Amino acid sequence: MKIFYLSLICILFGLTGCAFLDKAKVNPYDGMTEVELYNEGSAFLGNADIPQAIIMFEMLEARYPFSTYAQQSILDLAYAYYDFGQKDDAIAECDRFIDLYPNHQRIDYAYYLRALSNLEKEQPFFQEFLGQDVSKYDVTRLKKAYNDFLLISNRFKGSKYANDAENRLVFLRNSMANHEVYIAKYYLKRGAFIASSERAKYMLETYPGAPASKDALIVLVESYNKLGSRNLALETAKVLAANFSNYSYILSMKIAS
């Protein structure tokens, strides 16, 4: 019986000791200034430890909401996600920054990083390496990137990202125009001549002057011919021949190059 009581006392003492130790545990980040918390989070990012960096930055935002360092931590985290290939997370952080700080002095960077993330998101495997045409894939993300680059070009003309945004706009515009022609050709091949003509017209109206205009006009002539719309085919063929000197037309509306 004495042994039993002795064992019980030891157990109770052990539990009490553990509880005391738990209470004695100290949060190493208590008392840290916003600068110290930010530097700690940045150090974790530098070591590619995003989960721990998130903990630090969340602590920073909770203790010092809307502070300069809390704002910067969102951009830092967005870039880290982008750099590590987590484009959806990068876009989410950019969205959060834009919503919270629409007049921030670095808002142009948030739009730019979001545009880059959309541009590079879900790229087909080996696309760049093999030189595959991006226009053959879903261009929803390209349109989102285009809108952000356009906003930078129009709203932040003095931004250091403005020139790059304008250059990317040309690429994206041509890619989206190519996408419309790609779909128009698909419809033409499948015998959906109304759909192919409408898609070709949409491309010409939406992206006038794009390099893909030549192919769009050719699709349009062929579609009108298949539909028996002789006058429309002739007028379109005239436009094609007038703008591209290596093309001519004959009364049957067959295109010769």
C-alpha positions as CSV (number, residue, x, y, z in Angstrom):
1,M,0.0,0.0,0.0
2,K,2.9,2.4,0.9
3,I,4.4,1.6,-2.5
4,F,1.1,2.4,-4.2
5,Y,0.8,5.8,-2.5
6,L,4.5,6.5,-3.2
7,S,3.9,5.8,-6.9
8,L,0.8,8.0,-6.9
9,I,2.7,10.8,-5.3
10,C,5.5,10.5,-7.9
11,I,2.9,10.5,-10.8
12,L,1.2,13.6,-9.4
13,F,4.5,15.3,-8.8
14,G,5.5,14.5,-12.4
15,L,2.3,15.9,-13.8
16,T,2.6,19.0,-11.7
17,G,6.2,19.4,-12.8
18,C,5.1,19.1,-16.5
19,A,2.4,21.7,-16.0
20,F,4.9,24.0,-14.4
21,L,7.3,23.5,-17.2
22,D,4.6,24.2,-19.7
23,K,3.7,27.5,-17.9
24,A,7.4,28.3,-17.9
25,K,7.7,28.1,-21.6
26,V,8.4,31.5,-23.2
27,N,7.5,32.6,-26.7
28,P,10.9,33.6,-28.1
29,Y,9.1,36.2,-30.3
30,D,7.4,38.0,-27.5
31,G,8.6,41.6,-27.1
32,M,10.0,41.7,-30.7
33,T,9.6,45.0,-32.5
34,E,8.1,45.2,-35.9
35,V,11.5,45.5,-37.5
36,E,12.8,42.5,-35.7
37,L,9.7,40.4,-36.7
38,Y,10.1,41.5,-40.3
39,N,13.8,40.7,-40.4
40,E,13.1,37.3,-38.8
41,G,10.4,36.6,-41.4
42,S,12.7,37.8,-44.2
43,A,15.5,35.5,-43.0
44,F,13.1,32.5,-43.1
45,L,12.2,33.5,-46.7
46,G,15.8,33.7,-47.5
47,N,16.2,30.1,-46.4
48,A,13.1,29.1,-48.5
49,D,11.2,28.3,-45.3
50,I,7.9,29.8,-46.4
51,P,5.7,28.2,-43.6
52,Q,7.8,29.7,-40.9
53,A,8.0,33.0,-42.7
54,I,4.2,33.1,-42.9
55,I,4.0,32.6,-39.1
56,M,6.3,35.5,-38.6
57,F,4.5,37.8,-41.0
58,E,1.1,36.9,-39.6
59,M,2.4,37.7,-36.2
60,L,3.8,41.0,-37.5
61,E,0.4,41.9,-39.1
62,A,-1.5,40.9,-35.9
63,R,0.7,43.0,-33.6
64,Y,1.4,46.0,-36.0
65,P,-1.5,46.1,-38.4
66,F,-1.1,48.4,-41.4
67,S,2.5,49.2,-40.4
68,T,5.1,49.8,-43.1
69,Y,6.7,46.5,-42.4
70,A,3.4,44.6,-42.3
71,Q,2.6,46.0,-45.8
72,Q,6.0,45.1,-47.2
73,S,5.7,41.6,-45.8
74,I,2.7,40.9,-48.1
75,L,4.7,41.9,-51.1
76,D,7.7,39.8,-49.9
77,L,5.6,36.8,-49.4
78,A,3.9,37.3,-52.8
79,Y,7.3,37.4,-54.5
80,A,8.5,34.3,-52.6
81,Y,5.5,32.3,-53.8
82,Y,6.1,33.5,-57.3
83,D,9.8,32.7,-57.2
84,F,9.0,29.2,-55.8
85,G,6.5,28.5,-58.6
86,Q,3.4,28.8,-56.5
87,K,1.7,31.2,-58.8
88,D,-1.8,30.9,-57.4
89,D,-0.6,31.8,-53.9
90,A,1.4,34.7,-55.4
91,I,-1.7,36.0,-57.1
92,A,-3.7,35.7,-53.9
93,E,-1.2,37.8,-51.9
94,C,-1.1,40.4,-54.7
95,D,-4.9,40.5,-54.6
96,R,-4.8,41.0,-50.8
97,F,-2.3,43.8,-51.1
98,I,-4.3,45.6,-53.8
99,D,-7.5,45.3,-51.8
100,L,-5.9,46.5,-48.6
101,Y,-3.6,49.3,-49.9
102,P,-5.0,50.6,-53.3
103,N,-3.1,53.8,-52.9
104,H,0.2,52.3,-51.8
105,Q,3.4,53.7,-53.4
106,R,4.3,50.2,-54.5
107,I,0.9,49.2,-55.9
108,D,2.4,49.2,-59.4
109,Y,4.6,46.3,-58.3
110,A,1.6,44.3,-57.0
111,Y,-0.1,44.6,-60.3
112,Y,3.1,43.8,-62.2
113,L,3.8,40.7,-60.1
114,R,0.2,39.5,-60.5
115,A,0.5,40.0,-64.2
116,L,3.7,37.9,-64.3
117,S,2.1,35.2,-62.2
118,N,-0.9,34.9,-64.5
119,L,1.4,35.0,-67.6
120,E,3.5,32.1,-66.3
121,K,0.8,30.2,-64.6
122,E,0.0,26.7,-65.9
123,Q,2.4,26.8,-68.8
124,P,2.3,23.6,-70.7
125,F,5.2,21.3,-69.9
126,F,8.4,22.2,-71.8
127,Q,6.5,25.0,-73.6
128,E,9.4,27.4,-73.6
129,F,12.0,24.7,-74.3
130,L,10.1,23.3,-77.3
131,G,8.9,26.7,-78.6
132,Q,5.3,25.7,-78.5
133,D,2.7,28.3,-79.5
134,V,0.9,29.6,-76.3
135,S,-2.0,30.7,-78.5
136,K,-3.1,27.1,-78.9
137,Y,-4.0,26.9,-75.2
138,D,-6.6,28.6,-72.9
139,V,-5.8,32.3,-72.9
140,T,-7.9,33.3,-69.9
141,R,-4.8,33.8,-67.8
142,L,-3.2,35.8,-70.7
143,K,-6.2,38.2,-70.7
144,K,-5.8,38.7,-67.0
145,A,-2.1,39.5,-67.4
146,Y,-2.9,41.7,-70.4
147,N,-5.3,43.8,-68.3
148,D,-2.8,44.3,-65.5
149,F,0.0,45.2,-67.9
150,L,-2.4,47.6,-69.6
151,L,-3.3,49.2,-66.3
152,I,0.4,49.7,-65.5
153,S,1.1,51.2,-68.9
154,N,-1.8,53.6,-68.6
155,R,-1.9,54.5,-64.9
156,F,1.7,54.3,-63.9
157,K,3.6,55.8,-66.9
158,G,6.5,56.7,-64.6
159,S,6.8,53.3,-63.1
160,K,10.0,51.3,-63.7
161,Y,7.8,48.5,-64.8
162,A,6.0,50.5,-67.5
163,N,8.4,49.8,-70.4
164,D,8.4,46.1,-69.8
165,A,4.6,46.1,-69.4
166,E,4.3,47.8,-72.8
167,N,6.6,45.3,-74.5
168,R,4.6,42.4,-73.0
169,L,1.4,44.0,-74.1
170,V,2.5,43.6,-77.7
171,F,3.3,39.9,-77.2
172,L,0.1,39.2,-75.4
173,R,-2.1,41.0,-77.9
174,N,-0.5,39.0,-80.8
175,S,-0.9,35.8,-78.8
176,M,-4.5,36.4,-78.2
177,A,-5.1,37.3,-81.8
178,N,-3.4,34.1,-82.9
179,H,-5.6,32.2,-80.4
180,E,-8.7,33.5,-82.2
181,V,-7.4,32.5,-85.6
182,Y,-6.5,29.1,-84.2
183,I,-10.1,28.5,-83.1
184,A,-11.5,30.0,-86.4
185,K,-9.3,27.5,-88.4
186,Y,-10.6,24.7,-86.2
187,Y,-14.2,25.6,-86.9
188,L,-13.4,25.9,-90.6
189,K,-11.8,22.4,-90.6
190,R,-14.8,21.0,-88.9
191,G,-17.2,22.5,-91.4
192,A,-18.7,25.0,-88.9
193,F,-18.5,27.9,-91.4
194,I,-20.7,30.4,-89.6
195,A,-18.7,29.9,-86.4
196,S,-15.4,30.2,-88.3
197,S,-16.5,33.4,-90.0
198,E,-17.7,34.9,-86.8
199,R,-14.5,34.0,-85.0
200,A,-12.3,35.5,-87.8
201,K,-14.4,38.7,-87.8
202,Y,-14.1,39.0,-84.0
203,M,-10.3,38.7,-84.3
204,L,-10.1,41.4,-86.9
205,E,-12.4,43.7,-84.9
206,T,-10.7,43.1,-81.6
207,Y,-7.1,43.0,-82.6
208,P,-6.8,45.2,-85.8
209,G,-3.4,45.3,-87.3
210,A,-2.2,42.2,-85.6
211,P,0.1,39.9,-87.7
212,A,-2.6,37.2,-87.5
213,S,-4.9,39.5,-89.6
214,K,-3.7,37.8,-92.8
215,D,-4.7,34.4,-91.7
216,A,-8.0,35.7,-90.3
217,L,-8.9,37.2,-93.7
218,I,-8.1,34.0,-95.5
219,V,-10.3,32.0,-93.1
220,L,-13.0,34.6,-93.6
221,V,-12.9,34.3,-97.4
222,E,-13.0,30.5,-97.3
223,S,-15.8,30.6,-94.8
224,Y,-17.9,32.9,-96.9
225,N,-17.2,30.8,-100.0
226,K,-18.4,27.7,-98.2
227,L,-21.5,29.5,-97.1
228,G,-22.2,30.7,-100.6
229,S,-21.8,34.4,-99.6
230,R,-20.2,35.4,-102.9
231,N,-20.2,39.2,-102.4
232,L,-18.9,39.0,-98.8
233,A,-16.1,36.7,-100.0
234,L,-15.2,39.1,-102.8
235,E,-15.1,42.1,-100.6
236,T,-12.9,40.3,-98.0
237,A,-10.6,39.0,-100.7
238,K,-10.1,42.6,-101.9
239,V,-9.1,43.7,-98.4
240,L,-6.7,40.8,-98.2
241,A,-5.1,41.6,-101.6
242,A,-4.9,45.3,-100.8
243,N,-3.1,44.7,-97.5
244,F,-0.9,41.8,-98.4
245,S,0.9,42.2,-101.8
246,N,1.7,38.6,-102.2
247,Y,-2.0,37.7,-102.4
248,S,-4.4,38.1,-105.2
249,Y,-8.0,36.9,-106.0
250,I,-9.9,35.6,-108.9
251,L,-13.6,35.7,-109.5
252,S,-14.1,32.2,-108.0
253,M,-12.7,33.7,-104.8
254,K,-9.9,31.2,-104.5
255,I,-6.9,32.7,-102.9
256,A,-3.6,32.6,-104.7
257,S,-0.3,33.4,-103.1
